[in-house]
Structure formats: structure tokens, C-alpha cells
Amino acid sequence: MPGYATVLLWLYLAVMMATMILVLILDDNLEKNFIKIAIFGAIMVVVNPFPHPVDESTHFFRVFATACGHPQDQMINQLVGATVSSNYGTFIENQLDLKHLIYDFDLWKKPFSRDGLFYANKYMSSYLPINHLPAIVGVGIGKLLSLPAFLVIFLGRAVDYIAYVLIAQYAIKISKYYKSIFFMLALYPMTLFLASSITADTLLNATAMLLIAIILSYRLDESRIKLTRLDIALLLLCVVSIASVKYMIYCPLLLLFF
């Protein structure tokens, strides 16, 4: 197996070549450009160290526990947590990146065990797991198929990332005004960093952009007077997504509707 430095060198060269090719295929269509860049940016799903410092370990625990059939917290000996795979701690206590995947492949190729063990996590049910649904689907499929642990994690991230890209691309597409601003917001490094990881902020950022895009389309376009059924449904989904996370912090965003 090649050394980490060799893999990293080839990865850098591949990214440089892909970036040059990407520049050549971009045009004036921002929503199409976003998809092209997002496809290229999907490499962050693998390159992003897991768990990254922005609470990914906490979010992953909630996702994994829900995939194990425990969406609500359990309490044992006054400790809050959930019953997950017995070898869960073995993986979550180790960092997963390209270097550790190469050197610790014997560890990461093992699947999450099917027998359960209680793990404490006081943030287990700090808010509704609605924004975790894409990652839950990815992790759940990985567990069901008994895939290696690193593939379960990457699959959860990948489904999260796909959900973000689809929603953000639609927000850019329907933006008659300020399209370039939505384009830039969707591609901010920190936004993509979160989008390519397992966190509730992935859907939160996407639905917040979509909510604002829909509202601005009616506020600035005088020809749009009556809400369509599709826009009503999308607004309701955005409201549920935004209101399900840290209620008092993000809910003021919903006042934009008025």
C-alpha cells in the first residue's frame, strides 16, 4: 500500500488538474455552475477529517442512535444517552482521514457490530432530529448492509451533501434577483465544510437559503402575487427544518415571511 505522502501528493495533483478543467467548463449559468463545482467539491466528504471539531461527534451519535432505532434519549444510572453498536466507541474515539484510513485500515474496514451497548451523551435529544434525516438514511443503509465503518460514515456524509446540493441549487435557480449572492453563499468554504459532514447545519443552511430565495422572489417580483402550492409546501418544509433546531436562535428568521 502506498505511503500517506504519496497518496497526498497524487491527490493534490488531481485536485489541481480538476480545478483547471473546471474553470474551462464554467459558463454564465450560475445554477449549472453550482452543480459542476458541487460535484467537484464532493471530494470533501472523504477529505474532511471525522469527526471534525464543529460538534460532528455529537451529531453523528444522534444520527447513529436513530439508525439503531433510538431517536429519543435513554437514561441509565442518571446518564443520558442511547444504545448503539458495542464497538461504536472504538471508531468515534479515533480520527478518520486519509492518513488514518491508510495506516489503520484494519480498524476502519470492520463493520459496526449488531450487538448493542449503552453510551452516554448528554446532548442526545437537544433538538428534533428532522435535519438529520438525510444522514440517518445514509448511515442506516450502511449499517443494514454491514458495510465497513468508514463507508458507513462516508455514506452518511454523502447523502447529507447531496441533500444540501439539491436544495441550494434550487434556491439559486429560482432567484430572479441576487442570484450571484446565493451562489456565493452556497459555496462559502465553511458552508461546504458543514455540508460535507454529518450535522444538522447541513439542511439548516440549505433550507434557510431556500426560504429567503422564495420570499425575495415574491417581494421583488410584482407579477408574483399569489403563493403557488409548490411554494407553500416548500415554505412549510423550510419552516419545519429551521424551527426544529435551537428554536429561539433560528426562529426569528421565519419572521421574514411577513
ROFILO-963948 format. One line per field, with one value per residue: residue in one letter; x, y, z of N, C-alpha, C, O in turn; residue number from 0. Coordinates in steps of 0.02 Angstrom, whole numbers. Each point is the difference from the previous one (the first is absolute). Layout:
drenlo <- [A;...]
n.u <- [X;...]
n.v <- [Y;...]
n.w <- [Z;...]
ca.u <- [X;...]
ca.v <- [Y;...]
ca.w <- [Z;...]
c.u <- [X;...]
c.v <- [Y;...]
c.w <- [Z;...]
o.u <- [X;...]
o.v <- [Y;...]
o.w <- [Z;...]
kolro <- [NUM;...]
END
This chain:
drenlo <- [M;P;G;Y;A;T;V;L;L;W;L;Y;L;A;V;M;M;A;T;M;I;L;V;L;I;L;D;D;N;L;E;K;N;F;I;K;I;A;I;F;G;A;I;M;V;V;V;N;P;F;P;H;P;V;D;E;S;T;H;F;F;R;V;F;A;T;A;C;G;H;P;Q;D;Q;M;I;N;Q;L;V;G;A;T;V;S;S;N;Y;G;T;F;I;E;N;Q;L;D;L;K;H;L;I;Y;D;F;D;L;W;K;K;P;F;S;R;D;G;L;F;Y;A;N;K;Y;M;S;S;Y;L;P;I;N;H;L;P;A;I;V;G;V;G;I;G;K;L;L;S;L;P;A;F;L;V;I;F;L;G;R;A;V;D;Y;I;A;Y;V;L;I;A;Q;Y;A;I;K;I;S;K;Y;Y;K;S;I;F;F;M;L;A;L;Y;P;M;T;L;F;L;A;S;S;I;T;A;D;T;L;L;N;A;T;A;M;L;L;I;A;I;I;L;S;Y;R;L;D;E;S;R;I;K;L;T;R;L;D;I;A;L;L;L;L;C;V;V;S;I;A;S;V;K;Y;M;I;Y;C;P;L;L;L;L;F;F]
n.u <- [43;-61;104;10;105;23;-30;65;93;-5;7;98;67;-24;40;108;30;-14;84;96;3;25;108;58;-10;80;-101;-65;20;-51;-100;7;-1;-101;-75;8;-41;-110;-22;15;-87;-44;67;-65;-64;59;-12;-108;69;34;-82;-70;83;-18;55;96;84;6;50;113;41;1;86;100;9;16;106;37;-34;92;-104;-45;-3;107;-68;109;-65;-109;6;42;-90;90;-96;107;30;-11;-18;-103;-12;-28;-109;-86;28;-57;107;-91;95;17;21;-82;-39;66;7;-90;72;99;49;66;86;42;-51;-79;47;-5;101;-85;8;-15;-57;88;-104;77;79;3;-35;104;8;-81;-39;-68;43;-52;-95;25;23;-93;-39;47;-21;-94;6;43;-68;-73;54;-31;-50;76;62;96;-12;19;106;70;-19;44;108;28;-28;73;91;-14;-4;99;61;-36;26;100;14;-47;62;83;-25;-22;108;-99;-26;71;-28;24;-88;-93;8;-8;-102;-51;39;-82;95;-17;-23;83;49;-58;14;103;-79;50;-75;-20;107;21;-50;59;102;3;-17;97;79;-12;27;109;47;-24;54;106;0;-16;88;65;-52;18;83;85;-91;-17;-24;104;-60;25;-41;-104;-16;15;-86;-84;13;-24;-108;-48;18;-55;-104;32;20;29;-73;38;56;-42;-35;81;67;-34;64;90;-25;32]
n.v <- [-60;46;38;10;-18;-109;-57;14;-62;-110;-15;5;-90;-83;11;-26;-108;-55;20;-56;-105;-11;18;-94;-59;62;2;22;-104;92;16;49;112;45;-3;81;102;16;13;101;72;-49;59;92;-34;13;86;18;74;-106;57;38;74;1;-27;5;32;112;71;3;63;111;47;16;88;99;26;50;95;62;-5;-86;100;-32;-63;30;-48;10;-103;101;-55;-62;-51;-9;31;-112;-19;11;-47;-107;-8;-20;-102;-43;33;59;-55;86;96;64;71;89;94;65;-14;-25;100;66;-72;35;-100;68;10;-111;-36;-25;109;-23;71;17;38;59;-26;-83;36;13;-86;68;-105;84;76;-57;58;105;77;53;82;103;73;62;82;99;66;67;89;51;98;-3;-29;-43;-111;-62;-13;-73;-102;-29;-26;-106;-79;-17;-61;-111;-48;-20;-90;-97;-24;-42;-108;-70;-23;-74;-108;-31;-25;45;-13;80;8;102;68;-2;59;112;47;0;99;47;58;103;78;41;88;97;73;41;61;-53;46;25;10;-109;-72;-15;-47;-113;-58;-5;-74;-106;-25;-6;-101;-81;-8;-40;-112;-31;-24;-81;-94;95;-41;23;-42;-66;-5;-17;-63;20;91;-16;-57;57;64;-54;-25;83;16;-72;18;80;-23;-56;96;-63;-72;-6;-97;-105;-30;39;-91;-61;49;-63;-90;27]
n.w <- [0;-82;-23;113;36;10;93;92;2;23;112;55;-8;72;105;16;4;98;72;-15;40;110;25;-18;95;52;53;-88;-36;40;-50;-101;-5;20;-83;-79;24;-20;-109;-47;8;-91;-68;-15;-85;-95;-71;-25;48;16;51;-78;-15;-111;93;-57;68;19;-73;4;83;-13;-56;50;70;-51;-28;93;-50;-18;-43;56;51;12;62;-2;79;-25;-45;-29;-38;-28;-28;31;-103;1;-110;45;101;-23;-24;69;37;-87;-3;-31;-21;-70;56;47;-77;-20;62;-17;-85;46;18;-63;1;99;-1;-40;101;-10;31;69;-27;109;-67;67;17;56;-78;75;100;-40;-72;-36;7;29;70;82;-15;-33;78;36;-68;0;83;-12;-76;31;61;-54;-44;96;-22;-82;88;-38;-16;91;36;-48;40;100;4;-27;75;83;-21;3;102;51;-29;41;106;31;-25;74;91;-14;10;106;13;29;109;-34;-109;-44;21;-63;-96;6;0;-100;-39;61;3;43;-79;-64;49;3;-86;17;52;85;-69;108;34;12;71;94;-4;2;95;57;-32;35;106;28;-18;74;99;-3;5;107;65;-41;34;-57;-62;71;-48;-90;111;-38;-71;-108;-51;-40;-97;-96;-34;-51;-109;-73;-26;-73;-109;-56;-36;-92;-55;88;45;105;-10;-3;101;68;-2;88;78;-23;64;104]
ca.u <- [-43;42;2;-46;27;-10;-72;-16;29;-43;-65;10;7;-65;-42;24;-22;-72;-17;13;-52;-63;-2;-13;-68;-49;-28;-37;-59;24;-25;37;69;-1;-1;65;47;-21;23;72;9;-20;60;5;-33;52;60;-16;13;-58;-50;31;-11;-63;-53;-22;-6;-66;-51;4;-29;-74;-16;13;-48;-65;5;-3;-68;-8;-1;-4;52;-12;34;23;42;0;37;-41;36;-39;31;26;45;47;67;-6;52;64;6;-11;57;56;-12;-2;20;37;60;-18;-32;54;40;-43;-52;-26;-52;-57;-35;-47;-67;-29;-28;-72;-19;-5;30;-20;51;-26;9;-50;-33;-34;-63;-3;-52;-30;49;-26;54;46;-31;42;56;-29;-11;65;29;-44;14;67;-5;-41;41;62;58;54;-17;17;-50;-61;9;2;-66;-41;22;-16;-72;-7;27;-45;-60;19;11;-64;-40;35;-3;-68;-4;35;-38;-62;17;1;43;54;20;71;11;-17;53;59;-16;-2;68;47;38;-29;-64;16;31;-55;-42;33;8;-63;-21;-66;11;-2;-67;-19;26;-33;-70;-1;10;-60;-52;13;-7;-71;-29;23;-30;-67;6;31;-32;-69;-44;-15;-45;-29;46;-17;-2;69;36;-28;28;71;6;-16;57;54;-19;11;72;31;-28;17;69;14;-61;-2;55;-12;-70;-10;7;-65;-38;8;-59;-48]
ca.v <- [60;60;41;56;58;-14;8;71;33;-14;34;71;6;-13;58;55;-13;5;71;31;-23;29;70;1;-21;45;51;54;-28;-10;-61;-56;5;-24;-73;-22;9;-44;-68;1;9;-60;-31;20;-53;-48;35;30;-45;-19;53;66;33;36;-42;-56;-61;2;-11;-69;-44;3;-34;-71;-27;-4;-55;-61;-5;38;73;37;-20;-48;19;-56;24;73;22;6;-26;-46;-65;-4;-57;-7;24;70;40;-14;41;71;25;5;46;-30;40;-42;-27;-53;-53;-41;-33;-39;-30;-60;23;32;-46;-39;30;12;-63;-2;-1;68;21;68;53;62;62;45;41;-48;26;73;26;-51;-26;8;17;-57;-54;-26;-39;-60;-46;-26;-42;-58;-45;-28;-49;-56;-40;-18;27;22;60;61;9;22;71;36;-4;50;66;8;14;68;46;0;38;71;24;4;55;63;12;24;69;41;-3;40;69;47;55;-20;-69;-9;-2;-68;-43;7;-26;-73;-27;21;-57;-28;-31;-64;-41;-29;-40;-65;-37;-21;52;29;64;-11;16;66;51;-6;22;72;33;-10;43;69;5;1;63;55;-5;31;69;43;-10;23;-45;-57;26;-54;-57;-63;-57;-24;46;-9;-62;11;44;-38;-44;43;21;-58;-11;55;4;-61;5;57;36;73;32;2;15;68;2;-13;62;29;-16;55]
ca.w <- [0;-3;60;4;-37;-71;-13;6;-58;-57;11;-15;-73;-29;14;-42;-68;-3;6;-65;-46;22;-22;-72;-17;30;-46;34;34;68;31;-29;26;69;-3;-23;56;54;-17;14;72;37;28;70;40;18;24;65;56;40;1;1;64;7;29;-42;40;32;-51;-25;51;-7;-63;6;47;-35;-48;41;26;62;-15;63;47;53;62;40;57;-3;-58;-61;-58;-42;-14;-68;-9;56;-18;-22;30;-33;-61;12;38;-46;-55;-67;-58;-47;33;47;-38;-29;51;46;-43;32;46;-34;-46;39;3;66;24;5;71;26;63;16;2;27;-37;30;-52;-43;-26;12;-45;-44;-49;-68;-47;-4;-39;-54;28;29;-56;-22;52;7;-55;12;54;-23;-45;37;-35;45;39;-36;-52;33;15;-63;-30;36;-23;-71;-6;27;-50;-57;20;0;-68;-35;27;-14;-72;-15;25;-50;-63;2;19;-56;23;47;-15;13;72;21;-28;42;67;-3;-12;51;25;61;-18;-30;52;38;-46;-14;63;31;47;-15;-35;-73;-24;26;-46;-65;4;14;-65;-41;29;-19;-73;-16;25;-42;-66;4;23;-50;-65;7;-36;43;51;39;11;-32;46;8;44;68;27;13;58;60;13;26;67;44;5;38;68;37;25;45;-17;9;-36;-72;-16;-25;-73;-29;-3;-66;-39;6]
c.u <- [45;-3;-47;24;-11;-73;-19;26;-44;-69;6;5;-67;-47;21;-23;-75;-23;10;-53;-67;-8;-19;-72;-54;-24;-38;-61;20;-27;34;72;3;3;69;51;-16;22;74;12;-19;60;8;-34;52;59;-12;17;-64;23;33;-21;-68;-56;-20;-8;-68;-56;1;-30;-76;-22;6;-50;-69;0;-2;-69;-13;2;-4;52;-26;37;16;47;10;41;-45;42;-45;39;20;45;52;70;-1;57;68;11;-4;59;63;-17;2;18;41;60;-19;-36;52;37;-41;-56;-31;-55;-62;-37;-50;-69;-19;-36;-76;-24;5;34;-19;60;-33;15;-55;-36;-42;-63;-7;-48;-24;49;-22;56;53;-26;44;57;-25;-12;66;31;-41;12;68;-1;-38;40;65;62;55;-17;15;-50;-67;2;-2;-68;-48;16;-23;-74;-15;21;-46;-63;15;6;-66;-41;32;-3;-69;-9;33;-42;-61;14;5;45;52;23;73;16;-16;53;62;-12;2;69;51;37;-30;-66;11;31;-55;-43;29;13;-69;-17;-68;6;-2;-67;-22;23;-37;-71;-6;10;-62;-57;8;-9;-74;-32;21;-31;-69;5;23;-31;-74;-50;-20;-41;-24;50;-25;0;70;38;-26;29;73;11;-14;57;59;-13;13;74;32;-23;20;68;7;-53;4;55;-18;-71;-13;8;-68;-43;8;-62;-49;25]
c.v <- [63;40;59;60;-9;10;74;39;-10;32;74;11;-9;60;59;-9;8;73;36;-20;32;71;4;-17;44;51;52;-25;-20;-64;-62;0;-27;-76;-27;5;-48;-72;-6;4;-59;-36;16;-51;-49;35;30;-49;-14;-24;68;38;32;-49;-59;-64;-3;-14;-72;-49;-1;-36;-75;-33;-7;-57;-68;-10;37;75;44;-26;-52;24;-62;27;75;28;0;-26;-44;-65;-3;-62;-3;25;72;43;-10;46;75;31;5;47;-36;53;-46;-34;-59;-57;-47;-39;-45;-35;-62;17;22;-45;-44;34;17;-64;5;-4;70;11;72;46;64;58;48;43;-44;29;75;35;-55;-21;8;13;-54;-55;-25;-44;-65;-53;-32;-48;-64;-51;-35;-53;-61;-48;-23;22;18;67;64;13;23;75;41;-1;49;70;13;17;70;52;5;40;75;27;9;59;67;17;26;72;48;5;47;73;44;59;-28;-72;-12;-3;-69;-49;1;-29;-76;-31;26;-62;-32;-34;-69;-48;-35;-46;-69;-40;-19;50;26;65;-8;19;69;55;-2;25;74;39;-6;44;72;10;4;66;59;-2;31;74;47;-8;16;-45;-61;24;-56;-58;-62;-56;-28;44;-5;-62;9;45;-37;-47;40;21;-57;-11;52;0;-60;4;64;55;76;36;9;20;73;7;-10;63;36;-12;59;64]
c.w <- [0;64;-3;-41;-75;-20;0;-60;-62;7;-17;-76;-35;10;-44;-72;-7;4;-66;-51;17;-23;-74;-17;33;-52;41;37;70;32;-28;25;71;2;-20;57;57;-13;15;76;42;29;74;46;27;34;69;56;39;68;4;63;10;17;-43;40;34;-50;-25;50;-6;-63;8;47;-32;-50;36;31;64;-14;62;49;49;63;40;54;-4;-58;-61;-59;-42;-9;-73;-6;55;-15;-25;26;-32;-59;17;38;-43;-57;-67;-52;-45;33;44;-35;-30;54;46;-39;32;51;-38;-49;37;0;72;21;7;73;29;66;13;3;24;-46;22;-51;-46;-32;12;-47;-46;-54;-73;-50;-6;-47;-59;26;31;-54;-22;49;8;-55;10;55;-22;-43;33;-37;51;32;-39;-57;28;13;-65;-34;34;-22;-72;-9;27;-52;-61;15;-1;-71;-38;23;-17;-74;-20;23;-48;-64;2;17;-62;16;49;-10;17;74;28;-23;45;70;1;-7;51;27;63;-14;-30;51;41;-44;-13;63;27;55;-20;-39;-76;-29;24;-48;-67;2;17;-65;-43;25;-22;-75;-21;20;-44;-70;-2;18;-56;-70;6;-37;41;59;46;5;-36;52;13;49;72;32;17;60;64;19;29;72;50;11;45;73;42;33;42;-10;4;-40;-74;-18;-21;-75;-34;-4;-67;-44;-2;-32]
o.u <- [47;-49;-23;-40;-15;-15;-38;-34;-15;-30;-45;-30;-16;-37;-43;-24;-24;-48;-41;-23;-38;-54;-35;-25;-59;37;16;-34;32;36;11;29;49;36;24;40;45;19;23;45;13;-8;34;17;-7;29;47;-27;-42;49;47;-48;-20;-49;-55;-44;-30;-46;-53;-31;-31;-50;-45;-25;-35;-50;-19;-12;-48;50;19;22;-59;47;-45;49;55;14;-38;59;-60;61;-43;4;26;37;47;29;41;56;40;10;52;-58;43;-38;8;14;31;4;-10;12;26;-56;-59;-45;-55;-56;-40;-3;29;-37;-28;-58;42;10;-1;51;-55;55;-58;-52;-19;-9;-51;-23;29;39;23;2;46;35;5;12;34;14;5;22;27;2;6;31;19;-9;40;49;-14;-36;-40;-15;-36;-48;-34;-19;-40;-44;-23;-16;-41;-35;-12;-24;-41;-27;-9;-29;-34;-8;-5;-33;-26;-4;-14;-46;48;31;-14;22;19;48;37;17;28;43;24;9;60;-30;-5;-16;-35;-10;6;-24;-38;43;-51;28;-18;-48;-10;-4;-37;-39;-16;-21;-49;-33;-20;-36;-47;-26;-18;-38;-42;-13;-21;-40;-22;12;-38;-60;-48;27;-2;31;-59;28;16;35;39;20;23;45;34;17;35;45;28;22;39;39;-7;18;-10;13;-16;-5;13;-12;-44;-29;-11;-48;-40;-13;-35;-35]
o.v <- [3;-2;19;32;48;31;23;45;48;20;27;47;35;19;36;48;29;20;41;42;18;21;46;22;-12;19;10;39;-52;-34;-48;-53;-32;-29;-48;-46;-26;-35;-50;-32;-2;-43;-36;-4;-25;-26;4;-56;45;-37;10;-20;12;-7;-27;-41;-54;-38;-30;-49;-53;-37;-38;-54;-49;-35;-50;-48;-14;33;58;-57;-6;39;-39;33;26;60;-48;16;11;-1;3;-39;52;19;24;40;46;22;39;61;22;3;-42;48;-59;-58;-54;-57;-60;-60;-49;-7;-13;-40;-21;16;-34;62;-26;-30;54;15;40;-46;41;-14;18;6;-9;30;23;-5;24;55;-55;41;-37;-30;5;-49;-60;-54;-52;-59;-60;-54;-55;-60;-60;-53;-57;-61;-34;-37;8;41;46;58;38;36;51;49;33;41;55;44;36;49;55;39;39;54;50;36;47;58;43;40;55;54;33;41;-4;29;-49;-33;-52;-33;-27;-48;-52;-33;-31;-59;-12;-52;-61;-50;-47;-60;-59;-52;-47;-44;18;-2;-1;21;48;42;35;45;53;38;32;51;48;29;32;52;40;30;43;52;27;40;57;42;-38;2;-35;29;9;-20;-17;8;-20;-26;6;2;-24;-12;10;-7;-23;0;11;-13;-17;11;2;-43;55;54;33;60;54;22;11;46;25;2;44;38;11;50]
o.w <- [39;36;-54;-34;-35;-51;-43;-26;-35;-50;-33;-26;-47;-45;-25;-31;-49;-32;-20;-39;-44;-22;-21;-52;-11;-45;58;33;10;36;36;12;19;40;29;11;33;47;28;26;60;44;37;59;55;47;40;0;8;4;38;33;57;-37;10;-16;5;14;-12;-19;4;1;-20;-14;11;-7;-29;36;35;14;-2;-4;14;-5;17;-16;11;-2;-11;-5;-3;10;-44;47;22;45;-31;-37;-2;-13;-26;-2;24;-21;-12;-10;15;-13;-4;22;-2;-8;27;25;-9;11;15;-20;-32;0;47;-39;7;15;-21;40;-47;32;-22;-27;-17;16;-55;-61;24;15;-1;-25;-43;-53;-41;-12;-8;-27;-5;10;-9;-19;9;14;-10;-7;16;3;-32;-4;59;-29;2;-15;-31;-12;-3;-33;-34;-10;-16;-40;-29;-11;-26;-42;-24;-15;-34;-41;-21;-18;-43;-33;-13;-30;-50;1;-39;-45;36;47;27;21;40;36;15;28;47;16;-9;10;5;32;18;-3;15;23;-13;1;-30;54;-59;-32;-36;-45;-35;-17;-28;-44;-20;-11;-34;-41;-22;-22;-43;-38;-16;-30;-51;-23;-4;-44;29;15;-16;47;61;-49;3;54;56;44;47;59;53;41;50;58;45;41;54;56;45;46;62;40;-25;-25;-49;-11;-28;-56;-42;-30;-55;-39;-16;-47;-49;1]
kolro <- [0;1;2;3;4;5;6;7;8;9;10;11;12;13;14;15;16;17;18;19;20;21;22;23;24;25;26;27;28;29;30;31;32;33;34;35;36;37;38;39;40;41;42;43;44;45;46;47;48;49;50;51;52;53;54;55;56;57;58;59;60;61;62;63;64;65;66;67;68;69;70;71;72;73;74;75;76;77;78;79;80;81;82;83;84;85;86;87;88;89;90;91;92;93;94;95;96;97;98;99;100;101;102;103;104;105;106;107;108;109;110;111;112;113;114;115;116;117;118;119;120;121;122;123;124;125;126;127;128;129;130;131;132;133;134;135;136;137;138;139;140;141;142;143;144;145;146;147;148;149;150;151;152;153;154;155;156;157;158;159;160;161;162;163;164;165;166;167;168;169;170;171;172;173;174;175;176;177;178;179;180;181;182;183;184;185;186;187;188;189;190;191;192;193;194;195;196;197;198;199;200;201;202;203;204;205;206;207;208;209;210;211;212;213;214;215;216;217;218;219;220;221;222;223;224;225;226;227;228;229;230;231;232;233;234;235;236;237;238;239;240;241;242;243;244;245;246;247;248;249;250;251;252;253;254;255;256;257]
END
